[in-house]
Amino acid sequence: MSTRADTELSGSPSPGSFRASPWRQPRAVWATAFAAVVAFVGIGLVDPILPSIAQGLAASPSQVSLLFTSYFLVTAVAMLVTGFVSSRIGGKATLLVGLAIVVVFAALSGSSQSVGELIGFRAGWGLGNALFVATALAVIVGASSGGASAAIVLYEAALGVGIASGPLLGALLGGWHWRMPFFGTAALMAAGFVSILVLLTAPPRPATRTRLSDPLRALAHGGLATTSVTALFYNFAFFTVLAFTPFVLGMSPYGIGAVFFAWGVLVAVSSVVVAPRVQRRIGTVATLHLALGLLLVLQVAIALGGRVEVVVFVVLTGVPIGLNNTVFTEAAMEVSQAPRPVASAGYNFVRWMGGALAPFVATELGEKVHPSLPYLVGALCCLAGMLVLVARRGHLRRLDAVR
């Protein structure tokens, strides 16, 4: 892929140079990617054990769904300060602080005596996750060989592997006791902390310190605002599938874990293998339309299907979710002139609001109205995202112009 600088200097991308291999990377990049895998494990970790947590702590499904809401709400707000922190203490120190916070709060989550405590500890976990995840992307992009696109593919591969592994780890350890996945994640994050500490050379601090207001100022750019709002709608649909489906399946932790492991494998393959090829062939904006349209159809199919059909269609949502994860991330990095860490912070602040809202809203609708309604709302969110892309298409011309 031609870099942004190449395009600005030459006026057009150079044919045949779209992407370098994302797999030939320095050890520091692999250490950061490993820690990122473990960080993303935390997203799907609780999926297989949601019914077990509800039973163990005498909580309702909507109360348990707040484990996602508190986590992503704090993650979203904390995204606004990640650049401020990392530009002052450095990328490596920010990664280590984020990992340390996750280790502490993951362990505390495993020791919770009430659903209220668990919700609170997941909020603390979200703070550490924000510091780590936002900075990890910038560190991987900065330290990688092959340019930003190769680094983003590697980052999304880490996301896919983490999302796929989370339900599997949650099921295997959760079958023993619902507390064990939290302790297991704390141990893995401690290993990630050591790998970053030993293998990552501290990258140079940016010449200009990021202000607290910079991510919000970046969102004044029409392209970044459009990408972020569309991603908010997409994330609402995404986390409706992730957070509400365990209560619909009626399976053991092992069954739920198997369903979401298969789903996560499709997310990973779609992110790393399918997304770059589709994006090169039809362009960024068209790929977003395709992925949102496919997710819309699958959500309607889940709402109307029986138990077997629900399992099949939930697994298949991994394809459009993988496409969206990669393409939205790259779009947010490329659509404006804002520094990548600043653009990432503003974009993630908006999009994770969808992840914060969806679990509670979907579970409330499913409990109090009908189990199919959350998926229909998710489908409407996909449609809303597509309408935003159409209405604001003039702000997105840069995305396909630089390819």
C-alpha positions as a Markdown table, in Angstrom:
| # | Residue | x | y | z |
|---|---|---|---|---|
| 1 | Met | 0.0 | 0.0 | 0.0 |
| 2 | Ser | 1.2 | 3.5 | -0.7 |
| 3 | Thr | 1.7 | 5.4 | 2.5 |
| 4 | Arg | 0.0 | 8.7 | 3.2 |
| 5 | Ala | 3.3 | 10.6 | 2.7 |
| 6 | Asp | 3.9 | 8.8 | -0.7 |
| 7 | Thr | 0.6 | 9.8 | -1.9 |
| 8 | Glu | 0.9 | 13.4 | -0.9 |
| 9 | Leu | 4.4 | 13.6 | -2.6 |
| 10 | Ser | 3.6 | 11.8 | -5.8 |
| 11 | Gly | -0.1 | 12.7 | -6.2 |
| 12 | Ser | -1.0 | 9.1 | -6.9 |
| 13 | Pro | -0.4 | 5.6 | -5.4 |
| 14 | Ser | 2.2 | 3.4 | -6.9 |
| 15 | Pro | 0.6 | 0.3 | -8.5 |
| 16 | Gly | 1.6 | -3.0 | -7.1 |
| 17 | Ser | 2.9 | -1.6 | -3.8 |
| 18 | Phe | -0.2 | -1.8 | -1.7 |
| 19 | Arg | 0.9 | -3.9 | 1.2 |
| 20 | Ala | 4.0 | -5.5 | 2.7 |
| 21 | Ser | 3.9 | -8.7 | 4.6 |
| 22 | Pro | 2.7 | -8.1 | 8.2 |
| 23 | Trp | 4.6 | -11.2 | 9.5 |
| 24 | Arg | 8.2 | -10.1 | 9.1 |
| 25 | Gln | 8.5 | -8.0 | 12.2 |
| 26 | Pro | 11.0 | -7.1 | 15.0 |
| 27 | Arg | 10.7 | -9.0 | 18.3 |
| 28 | Ala | 9.4 | -5.9 | 20.0 |
| 29 | Val | 6.4 | -5.8 | 17.7 |
| 30 | Trp | 5.7 | -9.5 | 18.4 |
| 31 | Ala | 6.0 | -8.9 | 22.1 |
| 32 | Thr | 3.4 | -6.1 | 21.9 |
| 33 | Ala | 1.2 | -8.2 | 19.6 |
| 34 | Phe | 1.3 | -11.1 | 22.1 |
| 35 | Ala | 0.2 | -8.7 | 24.9 |
| 36 | Ala | -2.5 | -7.4 | 22.6 |
| 37 | Val | -3.8 | -10.9 | 22.1 |
| 38 | Val | -4.2 | -11.3 | 25.8 |
| 39 | Ala | -5.8 | -7.9 | 26.2 |
| 40 | Phe | -8.4 | -8.8 | 23.6 |
| 41 | Val | -9.0 | -12.2 | 25.3 |
| 42 | Gly | -10.7 | -10.1 | 28.0 |
| 43 | Ile | -13.5 | -9.0 | 25.5 |
| 44 | Gly | -14.9 | -12.5 | 24.9 |
| 45 | Leu | -13.7 | -14.1 | 28.1 |
| 46 | Val | -16.9 | -13.7 | 30.0 |
| 47 | Asp | -19.2 | -14.8 | 27.2 |
| 48 | Pro | -19.3 | -18.5 | 28.0 |
| 49 | Ile | -19.7 | -17.9 | 31.7 |
| 50 | Leu | -22.3 | -15.2 | 31.7 |
| 51 | Pro | -25.1 | -17.6 | 32.7 |
| 52 | Ser | -22.8 | -19.1 | 35.3 |
| 53 | Ile | -22.0 | -15.7 | 36.8 |
| 54 | Ala | -25.7 | -14.9 | 36.9 |
| 55 | Gln | -26.4 | -18.1 | 38.8 |
| 56 | Gly | -23.3 | -17.9 | 41.0 |
| 57 | Leu | -24.0 | -14.3 | 42.1 |
| 58 | Ala | -27.8 | -14.5 | 42.0 |
| 59 | Ala | -28.0 | -11.8 | 39.3 |
| 60 | Ser | -30.3 | -11.2 | 36.4 |
| 61 | Pro | -29.1 | -11.3 | 32.7 |
| 62 | Ser | -29.4 | -7.5 | 32.4 |
| 63 | Gln | -27.3 | -7.1 | 35.6 |
| 64 | Val | -24.6 | -9.4 | 34.3 |
| 65 | Ser | -24.6 | -7.5 | 31.0 |
| 66 | Leu | -23.3 | -4.5 | 32.9 |
| 67 | Leu | -20.0 | -6.4 | 32.9 |
| 68 | Phe | -19.6 | -5.3 | 29.3 |
| 69 | Thr | -21.2 | -1.9 | 29.8 |
| 70 | Ser | -18.9 | -0.8 | 32.7 |
| 71 | Tyr | -15.9 | -2.2 | 30.8 |
| 72 | Phe | -16.5 | -0.4 | 27.6 |
| 73 | Leu | -17.9 | 2.8 | 29.0 |
| 74 | Val | -14.7 | 3.3 | 31.0 |
| 75 | Thr | -12.6 | 2.2 | 28.0 |
| 76 | Ala | -14.3 | 4.7 | 25.8 |
| 77 | Val | -13.9 | 7.7 | 28.2 |
| 78 | Ala | -10.3 | 6.7 | 29.0 |
| 79 | Met | -9.4 | 6.7 | 25.3 |
| 80 | Leu | -9.5 | 10.5 | 25.6 |
| 81 | Val | -6.6 | 10.6 | 28.0 |
| 82 | Thr | -4.4 | 7.9 | 26.5 |
| 83 | Gly | -2.5 | 10.2 | 24.2 |
| 84 | Phe | -2.1 | 12.8 | 26.9 |
| 85 | Val | -0.5 | 10.1 | 29.2 |
| 86 | Ser | 1.6 | 8.4 | 26.6 |
| 87 | Ser | 3.0 | 11.6 | 25.2 |
| 88 | Arg | 4.3 | 12.5 | 28.6 |
| 89 | Ile | 5.5 | 9.2 | 30.0 |
| 90 | Gly | 6.2 | 7.4 | 26.8 |
| 91 | Gly | 4.6 | 4.5 | 24.9 |
| 92 | Lys | 6.4 | 1.7 | 26.8 |
| 93 | Ala | 5.6 | 3.1 | 30.2 |
| 94 | Thr | 1.9 | 3.5 | 29.2 |
| 95 | Leu | 1.7 | -0.1 | 28.0 |
| 96 | Leu | 3.2 | -1.3 | 31.2 |
| 97 | Val | 0.8 | 0.8 | 33.4 |
| 98 | Gly | -2.2 | -0.4 | 31.4 |
| 99 | Leu | -1.1 | -4.0 | 31.7 |
| 100 | Ala | -0.5 | -3.7 | 35.4 |
| 101 | Ile | -4.0 | -2.2 | 36.0 |
| 102 | Val | -5.5 | -5.1 | 34.0 |
| 103 | Val | -3.6 | -7.7 | 36.1 |
| 104 | Val | -4.9 | -6.1 | 39.3 |
| 105 | Phe | -8.5 | -5.7 | 38.3 |
| 106 | Ala | -8.7 | -9.1 | 36.5 |
| 107 | Ala | -7.6 | -10.7 | 39.7 |
| 108 | Leu | -10.0 | -8.6 | 41.8 |
| 109 | Ser | -12.8 | -9.6 | 39.4 |
| 110 | Gly | -12.2 | -13.2 | 40.2 |
| 111 | Ser | -12.5 | -12.5 | 43.9 |
| 112 | Ser | -15.8 | -10.6 | 43.6 |
| 113 | Gln | -18.5 | -11.5 | 46.2 |
| 114 | Ser | -21.4 | -9.6 | 44.4 |
| 115 | Val | -22.4 | -8.6 | 40.9 |
| 116 | Gly | -21.9 | -5.0 | 41.9 |
| 117 | Glu | -18.3 | -5.6 | 42.9 |
| 118 | Leu | -17.7 | -7.5 | 39.7 |
| 119 | Ile | -19.2 | -4.7 | 37.6 |
| 120 | Gly | -16.9 | -2.2 | 39.4 |
| 121 | Phe | -13.8 | -4.3 | 38.9 |
| 122 | Arg | -14.6 | -4.7 | 35.2 |
| 123 | Ala | -14.7 | -0.9 | 35.0 |
| 124 | Gly | -11.2 | -0.7 | 36.4 |
| 125 | Trp | -10.1 | -3.4 | 33.9 |
| 126 | Gly | -11.5 | -1.1 | 31.2 |
| 127 | Leu | -9.2 | 1.7 | 32.3 |
| 128 | Gly | -6.1 | -0.5 | 31.9 |
| 129 | Asn | -7.5 | -1.9 | 28.6 |
| 130 | Ala | -7.8 | 1.6 | 27.2 |
| 131 | Leu | -4.3 | 2.6 | 28.1 |
| 132 | Phe | -2.9 | -0.5 | 26.6 |
| 133 | Val | -5.0 | -1.0 | 23.5 |
| 134 | Ala | -4.8 | 2.6 | 22.2 |
| 135 | Thr | -1.0 | 2.7 | 22.8 |
| 136 | Ala | -0.4 | -0.8 | 21.4 |
| 137 | Leu | -1.7 | 0.2 | 18.0 |
| 138 | Ala | 0.5 | 3.3 | 17.9 |
| 139 | Val | 3.6 | 1.3 | 19.1 |
| 140 | Ile | 3.0 | -1.5 | 16.6 |
| 141 | Val | 2.6 | 1.0 | 13.7 |
| 142 | Gly | 5.7 | 2.9 | 14.8 |
| 143 | Ala | 8.0 | -0.2 | 15.4 |
| 144 | Ser | 6.8 | -2.4 | 12.5 |
| 145 | Ser | 8.4 | -3.0 | 9.2 |
| 146 | Gly | 6.2 | -2.7 | 6.1 |
| 147 | Gly | 4.2 | 0.4 | 6.8 |
| 148 | Ala | 1.0 | 1.2 | 8.6 |
| 149 | Ser | -1.2 | -1.2 | 6.6 |
| 150 | Ala | 0.9 | -4.2 | 7.5 |
| 151 | Ala | 1.0 | -3.2 | 11.1 |
| 152 | Ile | -2.8 | -2.7 | 11.2 |
| 153 | Val | -3.3 | -6.2 | 9.7 |
| 154 | Leu | -1.0 | -7.6 | 12.5 |
| 155 | Tyr | -2.9 | -5.7 | 15.1 |
| 156 | Glu | -6.2 | -7.0 | 13.8 |
| 157 | Ala | -4.8 | -10.5 | 13.7 |
| 158 | Ala | -4.0 | -10.1 | 17.4 |
| 159 | Leu | -7.6 | -8.9 | 17.9 |
| 160 | Gly | -9.0 | -11.8 | 16.1 |
| 161 | Val | -6.9 | -14.4 | 17.9 |
| 162 | Gly | -7.7 | -12.8 | 21.2 |
| 163 | Ile | -11.4 | -12.7 | 20.5 |
| 164 | Ala | -11.3 | -16.3 | 19.3 |
| 165 | Ser | -9.3 | -17.5 | 22.3 |
| 166 | Gly | -11.3 | -15.6 | 24.9 |
| 167 | Pro | -14.4 | -17.7 | 24.7 |
| 168 | Leu | -12.3 | -20.9 | 24.6 |
| 169 | Leu | -10.3 | -19.9 | 27.7 |
| 170 | Gly | -13.5 | -18.8 | 29.4 |
| 171 | Ala | -15.2 | -22.1 | 28.7 |
| 172 | Leu | -12.2 | -24.3 | 29.7 |
| 173 | Leu | -11.6 | -22.5 | 32.9 |
| 174 | Gly | -15.2 | -21.5 | 33.5 |
| 175 | Gly | -16.2 | -25.2 | 33.4 |
| 176 | Trp | -14.2 | -25.5 | 36.6 |
| 177 | His | -15.5 | -22.4 | 38.3 |
| 178 | Trp | -16.7 | -19.0 | 36.9 |
| 179 | Arg | -14.0 | -17.2 | 38.8 |
| 180 | Met | -11.1 | -19.1 | 37.2 |
| 181 | Pro | -11.1 | -17.3 | 33.8 |
| 182 | Phe | -10.4 | -14.0 | 35.6 |
| 183 | Phe | -7.5 | -15.4 | 37.5 |
| 184 | Gly | -6.2 | -17.0 | 34.2 |
| 185 | Thr | -6.3 | -13.7 | 32.4 |
| 186 | Ala | -4.5 | -12.0 | 35.2 |
| 187 | Ala | -1.7 | -14.5 | 34.9 |
| 188 | Leu | -1.5 | -14.2 | 31.1 |
| 189 | Met | -1.4 | -10.4 | 31.3 |
| 190 | Ala | 1.4 | -10.6 | 33.8 |
| 191 | Ala | 3.3 | -12.7 | 31.2 |
| 192 | Gly | 2.5 | -9.9 | 28.6 |
| 193 | Phe | 3.8 | -7.3 | 31.1 |
| 194 | Val | 7.2 | -9.2 | 31.3 |
| 195 | Ser | 7.4 | -9.6 | 27.5 |
| 196 | Ile | 6.9 | -5.9 | 27.0 |
| 197 | Leu | 9.3 | -5.0 | 29.8 |
| 198 | Val | 12.1 | -7.2 | 28.4 |
| 199 | Leu | 11.7 | -7.0 | 24.6 |
| 200 | Leu | 10.3 | -3.6 | 23.8 |
| 201 | Thr | 12.8 | -0.7 | 23.6 |
| 202 | Ala | 11.1 | 2.5 | 24.7 |
| 203 | Pro | 10.1 | 4.4 | 21.5 |
| 204 | Pro | 11.0 | 8.1 | 21.4 |
| 205 | Arg | 8.4 | 10.4 | 22.8 |
| 206 | Pro | 6.6 | 12.6 | 20.4 |
| 207 | Ala | 8.0 | 16.0 | 19.8 |
| 208 | Thr | 4.6 | 17.6 | 20.6 |
| 209 | Arg | 2.7 | 16.6 | 23.7 |
| 210 | Thr | -1.0 | 15.6 | 23.2 |
| 211 | Arg | -3.5 | 17.9 | 24.9 |
| 212 | Leu | -6.6 | 16.4 | 26.6 |
| 213 | Ser | -8.8 | 18.2 | 24.0 |
| 214 | Asp | -6.9 | 16.9 | 20.9 |
| 215 | Pro | -9.0 | 13.8 | 20.4 |
| 216 | Leu | -12.3 | 15.7 | 20.5 |
| 217 | Arg | -10.8 | 18.4 | 18.2 |
| 218 | Ala | -9.8 | 15.7 | 15.8 |
| 219 | Leu | -13.5 | 14.6 | 15.6 |
| 220 | Ala | -14.3 | 17.9 | 14.1 |
| 221 | His | -12.9 | 16.5 | 10.8 |
| 222 | Gly | -15.8 | 15.3 | 8.7 |
| 223 | Gly | -14.2 | 12.1 | 7.6 |
| 224 | Leu | -13.1 | 11.0 | 11.1 |
| 225 | Ala | -16.5 | 12.0 | 12.6 |
| 226 | Thr | -18.3 | 10.0 | 9.8 |
| 227 | Thr | -16.1 | 6.9 | 10.4 |
| 228 | Ser | -16.5 | 7.1 | 14.1 |
| 229 | Val | -20.3 | 7.5 | 14.1 |
| 230 | Thr | -20.7 | 4.7 | 11.6 |
| 231 | Ala | -18.4 | 2.5 | 13.8 |
| 232 | Leu | -20.6 | 3.3 | 16.8 |
| 233 | Phe | -23.6 | 1.8 | 15.0 |
| 234 | Tyr | -21.6 | -1.1 | 13.9 |
| 235 | Asn | -20.3 | -1.8 | 17.4 |
| 236 | Phe | -23.8 | -1.7 | 18.8 |
| 237 | Ala | -24.7 | -4.6 | 16.4 |
| 238 | Phe | -21.4 | -6.4 | 17.1 |
| 239 | Phe | -21.8 | -6.4 | 20.9 |
| 240 | Thr | -25.5 | -7.3 | 20.6 |
| 241 | Val | -24.3 | -10.6 | 19.1 |
| 242 | Leu | -21.4 | -11.0 | 21.6 |
| 243 | Ala | -23.2 | -10.1 | 24.9 |
| 244 | Phe | -26.8 | -11.2 | 24.4 |
| 245 | Thr | -26.4 | -14.5 | 22.5 |
| 246 | Pro | -25.0 | -16.6 | 25.4 |
| 247 | Phe | -28.4 | -16.2 | 27.1 |
| 248 | Val | -30.3 | -17.3 | 24.0 |
| 249 | Leu | -28.2 | -20.4 | 23.3 |
| 250 | Gly | -29.1 | -22.2 | 26.5 |
| 251 | Met | -25.8 | -24.1 | 26.5 |
| 252 | Ser | -23.2 | -25.1 | 29.0 |
| 253 | Pro | -20.0 | -22.9 | 29.2 |
| 254 | Tyr | -18.3 | -25.5 | 26.9 |
| 255 | Gly | -21.1 | -25.2 | 24.3 |
| 256 | Ile | -21.1 | -21.4 | 24.4 |
| 257 | Gly | -17.3 | -21.4 | 24.2 |
| 258 | Ala | -17.3 | -23.7 | 21.2 |
| 259 | Val | -19.8 | -21.5 | 19.3 |
| 260 | Phe | -17.8 | -18.3 | 20.0 |
| 261 | Phe | -14.5 | -20.0 | 19.3 |
| 262 | Ala | -15.7 | -20.9 | 15.8 |
| 263 | Trp | -17.1 | -17.3 | 15.5 |
| 264 | Gly | -13.7 | -15.9 | 16.6 |
| 265 | Val | -11.8 | -18.0 | 14.1 |
| 266 | Leu | -13.9 | -16.5 | 11.3 |
| 267 | Val | -13.3 | -13.0 | 12.8 |
| 268 | Ala | -9.5 | -13.6 | 12.7 |
| 269 | Val | -9.5 | -15.1 | 9.1 |
| 270 | Ser | -11.8 | -12.4 | 7.8 |
| 271 | Ser | -9.7 | -9.6 | 9.4 |
| 272 | Val | -6.3 | -10.8 | 8.2 |
| 273 | Val | -6.9 | -12.7 | 5.0 |
| 274 | Val | -10.2 | -11.6 | 3.5 |
| 275 | Ala | -10.4 | -7.9 | 4.4 |
| 276 | Pro | -7.2 | -6.7 | 2.6 |
| 277 | Arg | -8.1 | -8.6 | -0.6 |
| 278 | Val | -11.7 | -7.3 | -0.7 |
| 279 | Gln | -10.5 | -3.8 | 0.2 |
| 280 | Arg | -8.0 | -3.8 | -2.6 |
| 281 | Arg | -10.6 | -5.0 | -5.1 |
| 282 | Ile | -13.6 | -2.8 | -4.3 |
| 283 | Gly | -12.2 | 0.0 | -2.1 |
| 284 | Thr | -12.6 | 1.0 | 1.5 |
| 285 | Val | -16.1 | 2.5 | 1.5 |
| 286 | Ala | -17.6 | -0.3 | -0.6 |
| 287 | Thr | -16.1 | -2.9 | 1.7 |
| 288 | Leu | -17.8 | -1.2 | 4.7 |
| 289 | His | -21.1 | -1.2 | 2.9 |
| 290 | Leu | -20.7 | -4.9 | 2.0 |
| 291 | Ala | -19.8 | -5.9 | 5.6 |
| 292 | Leu | -22.5 | -3.8 | 7.2 |
| 293 | Gly | -25.1 | -5.2 | 4.7 |
| 294 | Leu | -24.0 | -8.8 | 5.4 |
| 295 | Leu | -24.2 | -8.3 | 9.2 |
| 296 | Leu | -27.6 | -6.7 | 8.8 |
| 297 | Val | -28.9 | -9.8 | 6.9 |
| 298 | Leu | -27.4 | -12.2 | 9.4 |
| 299 | Gln | -28.9 | -10.3 | 12.4 |
| 300 | Val | -32.3 | -10.6 | 10.8 |
| 301 | Ala | -31.7 | -14.3 | 10.1 |
| 302 | Ile | -30.7 | -14.8 | 13.8 |
| 303 | Ala | -33.9 | -13.1 | 14.9 |
| 304 | Leu | -36.1 | -15.3 | 12.7 |
| 305 | Gly | -34.2 | -18.6 | 13.1 |
| 306 | Gly | -34.5 | -21.6 | 15.4 |
| 307 | Arg | -31.9 | -22.8 | 17.8 |
| 308 | Val | -29.7 | -24.6 | 15.1 |
| 309 | Glu | -30.0 | -21.6 | 12.7 |
| 310 | Val | -29.1 | -19.2 | 15.5 |
| 311 | Val | -25.8 | -21.1 | 16.1 |
| 312 | Val | -25.0 | -21.1 | 12.4 |
| 313 | Phe | -25.8 | -17.5 | 11.8 |
| 314 | Val | -24.0 | -16.3 | 14.9 |
| 315 | Val | -20.9 | -18.1 | 13.8 |
| 316 | Leu | -21.2 | -16.6 | 10.3 |
| 317 | Thr | -21.3 | -13.0 | 11.7 |
| 318 | Gly | -17.6 | -13.5 | 12.3 |
| 319 | Val | -17.1 | -12.8 | 8.6 |
| 320 | Pro | -18.5 | -9.2 | 8.4 |
| 321 | Ile | -17.3 | -8.4 | 11.9 |
| 322 | Gly | -13.7 | -9.3 | 10.8 |
| 323 | Leu | -14.1 | -7.2 | 7.7 |
| 324 | Asn | -15.4 | -4.2 | 9.6 |
| 325 | Asn | -12.7 | -4.4 | 12.4 |
| 326 | Thr | -9.8 | -4.2 | 10.0 |
| 327 | Val | -11.3 | -1.7 | 7.5 |
| 328 | Phe | -12.8 | 0.7 | 10.2 |
| 329 | Thr | -9.4 | 0.8 | 12.0 |
| 330 | Glu | -7.5 | 1.6 | 8.9 |
| 331 | Ala | -10.1 | 4.1 | 7.8 |
| 332 | Ala | -9.8 | 5.9 | 11.1 |
| 333 | Met | -6.0 | 6.1 | 10.8 |
| 334 | Glu | -6.1 | 7.4 | 7.2 |
| 335 | Val | -9.1 | 9.6 | 6.7 |
| 336 | Ser | -7.8 | 12.7 | 8.4 |
| 337 | Gln | -4.5 | 14.5 | 8.9 |
| 338 | Ala | -4.6 | 14.1 | 12.7 |
| 339 | Pro | -1.7 | 12.2 | 14.2 |
| 340 | Arg | -2.6 | 8.5 | 14.4 |
| 341 | Pro | -2.6 | 8.2 | 18.2 |
| 342 | Val | -4.9 | 11.3 | 18.4 |
| 343 | Ala | -7.2 | 10.0 | 15.6 |
| 344 | Ser | -7.3 | 6.6 | 17.3 |
| 345 | Ala | -8.3 | 8.1 | 20.6 |
| 346 | Gly | -11.1 | 10.1 | 19.2 |
| 347 | Tyr | -12.4 | 7.3 | 17.0 |
| 348 | Asn | -12.3 | 4.7 | 19.9 |
| 349 | Phe | -14.0 | 7.1 | 22.2 |
| 350 | Val | -17.0 | 7.2 | 19.9 |
| 351 | Arg | -17.1 | 3.7 | 18.7 |
| 352 | Trp | -16.7 | 2.0 | 22.1 |
| 353 | Met | -19.9 | 3.9 | 23.2 |
| 354 | Gly | -21.7 | 1.4 | 21.0 |
| 355 | Gly | -20.0 | -1.4 | 22.9 |
| 356 | Ala | -21.1 | 0.1 | 26.2 |
| 357 | Leu | -24.7 | 0.7 | 25.2 |
| 358 | Ala | -25.5 | -2.6 | 23.4 |
| 359 | Pro | -25.1 | -5.2 | 26.1 |
| 360 | Phe | -27.5 | -3.6 | 28.5 |
| 361 | Val | -30.0 | -2.4 | 25.9 |
| 362 | Ala | -30.1 | -5.7 | 24.1 |
| 363 | Thr | -30.5 | -7.8 | 27.3 |
| 364 | Glu | -33.3 | -5.5 | 28.6 |
| 365 | Leu | -35.1 | -5.8 | 25.3 |
| 366 | Gly | -34.6 | -9.6 | 25.2 |
| 367 | Glu | -35.8 | -10.1 | 28.7 |
| 368 | Lys | -38.7 | -7.7 | 28.8 |
| 369 | Val | -40.0 | -7.8 | 25.2 |
| 370 | His | -38.8 | -10.7 | 23.0 |
| 371 | Pro | -35.5 | -12.5 | 22.4 |
| 372 | Ser | -35.5 | -11.7 | 18.7 |
| 373 | Leu | -35.8 | -7.9 | 19.2 |
| 374 | Pro | -32.2 | -7.2 | 20.1 |
| 375 | Tyr | -31.0 | -8.6 | 16.8 |
| 376 | Leu | -33.6 | -6.6 | 14.8 |
| 377 | Val | -32.4 | -3.5 | 16.6 |
| 378 | Gly | -28.8 | -4.5 | 15.7 |
| 379 | Ala | -29.9 | -4.9 | 12.0 |
| 380 | Leu | -31.4 | -1.4 | 12.1 |
| 381 | Cys | -28.1 | -0.1 | 13.5 |
| 382 | Cys | -26.3 | -1.6 | 10.5 |
| 383 | Leu | -28.7 | 0.1 | 8.2 |
| 384 | Ala | -28.2 | 3.4 | 10.1 |
| 385 | Gly | -24.4 | 3.0 | 9.6 |
| 386 | Met | -24.8 | 2.4 | 5.9 |
| 387 | Leu | -27.1 | 5.5 | 5.6 |
| 388 | Val | -24.4 | 7.6 | 7.4 |
| 389 | Leu | -21.8 | 6.4 | 4.9 |
| 390 | Val | -24.1 | 7.4 | 2.0 |
| 391 | Ala | -25.1 | 10.8 | 3.4 |
| 392 | Arg | -21.5 | 11.7 | 4.3 |
| 393 | Arg | -19.7 | 10.0 | 1.4 |
| 394 | Gly | -18.1 | 13.3 | 0.4 |
| 395 | His | -16.0 | 13.2 | 3.5 |
| 396 | Leu | -14.6 | 9.8 | 2.7 |
| 397 | Arg | -13.1 | 10.3 | -0.7 |
| 398 | Arg | -9.7 | 10.4 | 0.8 |
| 399 | Leu | -10.0 | 6.7 | 1.8 |
| 400 | Asp | -10.1 | 5.4 | -1.7 |
| 401 | Ala | -8.0 | 8.1 | -3.2 |
| 402 | Val | -4.9 | 7.0 | -1.3 |
| 403 | Arg | -5.2 | 3.3 | -2.2 |
